[in-house]
Amino acid sequence: MNKSLRVLLLEDSPTDAELNERVLRKAGIVFTALRVESQVGFVAALDDFKPDIILADYHLPGFDGLGALEIVHEKHPEIPFIFVTGAMGEERAVDSIRHGATDYIIKDRLARLPSAVQRALEEKKLRLQHRESEERYHQLFENMASGVAIYEPDETCQTFVFKSVNRAAERIDLLRREDVIGRSVEEVFPGVRELGFVEVFQRVCRSGVAEHFSNNYYQDDRISGWRENYVYRLESGEVVAVYDDVSERIERETRIKNLNRVLRTISACNEDLVRAASEGDLLSAVCRNIVQIGGHLLAWVVYPGEQRENQPIVVAHFGDENVFQSHAQLEHDPEHARDCLTVMAMRERRTTSRNRLLDMPEHSFDKLQQLGVNSILALPLLNDGTLYGVITVFSATPDAFDADEMRLMEELAADLAYGIEALRTTSERDHYITQLSHAMKNTVTAIARTLEMRDPYTAGHQQRVTALCVSIARAMGLKEEVIEGLYFGAMIHDIGKISVPAEILSKPGALTKTEYQLIQCHPETGFDIVQGIEFPWPVAEMIAQHHERLDGSGYPKGCKDETIIIEARIIAVADVVEAMTTHRPYRPALGITAALEEISQGKGIRYDPTVVEACIRVIRTNDMQLPQLGS
């Protein structure tokens, strides 16, 4: 051994102690020895000398080896303890090992002492390593962000008793480990069997095959949320559940789905604004879109009555007929008229909403609640200061209308009010078409802004890309109708990113392979969102192809050369230039010079040469600055 050991000798005979030392040195063991023979000296040596190993006689005057062994086990259980004694019967030898002695050596067989010391020290080293591993495991277990619960199944895998839980499990499940350890999962969470958890535990317990079940709703008197669960069986037979509270993620995904639904509703309504042959057709189509695409219970449009302002006239409705008839009866109730959101929106000429009718004290909403109505949104139809009526939406979902959705619905109401005006003023058809185009641009701008609100680092990206695209197209001499379509395509070219989690879009470091694959899906997602909208331009193709490259190195389909439409080629160049000249979460802006160098090097390879030349002319003419919309 190359490390000097500290050997504590509990021995009343100096001669015997010296003999022990001689045997160890002869075996090549380097050590420092200290001999003590009293209990006081022994206890002091444990703290002061700090021995690596103890060699103890069994019989000492006024003190014995078993007493010393008890002291060691109480204060320093990690120190190996070997009896070196003149005589020890078999019964005493067994008793010493039972009390925790590492080994025993008879003095007339000291040749065994070096190997016993070596073995004892190796066992000590292994015990320390095992303890360190257990401590690391415990720290990992306790500090995991995911909740972890370990269950002990009975022999038939019918009952699962809590054996351990970590801090995250306490936080997620609102429990304390001292309250659950030793209790079955059904004691702690009554009704859990009905939710399917126990059946999963049983299958995993019996088969050993891990199972994953996500987005499962778990609720009792204390817990309400969504969890994602992974269940395993250990070699010991214990069942482990690893789970995360994904309520916030589900809420974000639900919010994205709701916004997508609103955007699809607005798109469908804008199509009807263009196609409607009459005012009645337009109002009916908008109500139908709100219910069928927006997923609401009922939508109706009312106009002010000729006699009394608080007695509106229903001119169109679509949806749940029971809700419609119930509300029609309530109109004759003076108390309901006081609280009616439709009347309030018409009287005050502003949006009114109630997102939780169950929390409202007004008795006049009781009947609507019984029919499943939980949220109501009433939007005045205002255009240039003229009030045409109110569109009211009834939803079965509590908190159905958040700020973003209300803002988009107000855009729809404004567009609808204008459509009414335009249809009434057929003599101003040209003005109607101009205003409708403006309404479409506002809607596209609202869509772009809604998307960019999720990613502050790229706020304004689509507007800047659009401005550069329009300037490039004009520099190339393209027709104004093509440029107009390019404007719409560029303004929403990244709409597909609405399906990408915000934390990935704003991630400050390098993306993982999976995260990058999610990003690469956004052109196809954007294509899917807008392909059903009958634009007079290939807007969906622009969105789908804006990351394609002439040499086939782009994505998502690796299109080449003439298969890429000219609008997508323009957006591709403008997108690269804008991205390189602005800051990103993962890097600072690279500058306009680096951007021009990139497209110049890729000219004719990745990027259309005509587009690249036009882009360079535009930027140089603009004093090496990106153009802005409206400039």
Protein Blocks (a to p, Z undefined) as FASTA:
>chain_A
ZZdcddddddfblklmmmmmmmmmmnopacdddddfbfklmmmmmmmnopabdcddfbdg
hiafklmmmmmmmmmmmbccddddfbdcfklmmmmmmnopabdcdfklmmmmmmmmmmmm
mmmmmmmmmmmmmmmmmmmmmmpmbdcddddddfkomaccdfbdcfklmmmnopafklmg
opafklmmghklmnommmmmmmmmmnopacddehiacddfkbgcdddddddddfkopacd
ddddfklmmmmmmmmmmmmmmmmmmmmmmmmmmmpmbfklmmmmmmmmmmmmnopabdcd
ddddfkbmklccdfbdcdjfklmmmmmmmmmpmklmmmmmklmmmmnopacddfblklpm
bfklmmmmmnopabdcdddddeehiafbdcddddfbghkbcfklmmmmmmmmmmmmmmmm
mmmmmmlmmmmmmmmmmmmmmmmmmmmmmmmmmmmmlgoklmmmmmmmmmmmmmnopafk
lmmmmmmmmmmmmmmmmmpcfklmmpcbdcdfklmmmmmmmmmmmmmmmmmpccfbdfkl
mmmmmmgcfklpacfkopahjlpcfklmmmmmmmmmmmmmpccfkbccebjklmmmmmmm
mgoklpcfklmmmmmmmmmmnoopacdehZZ
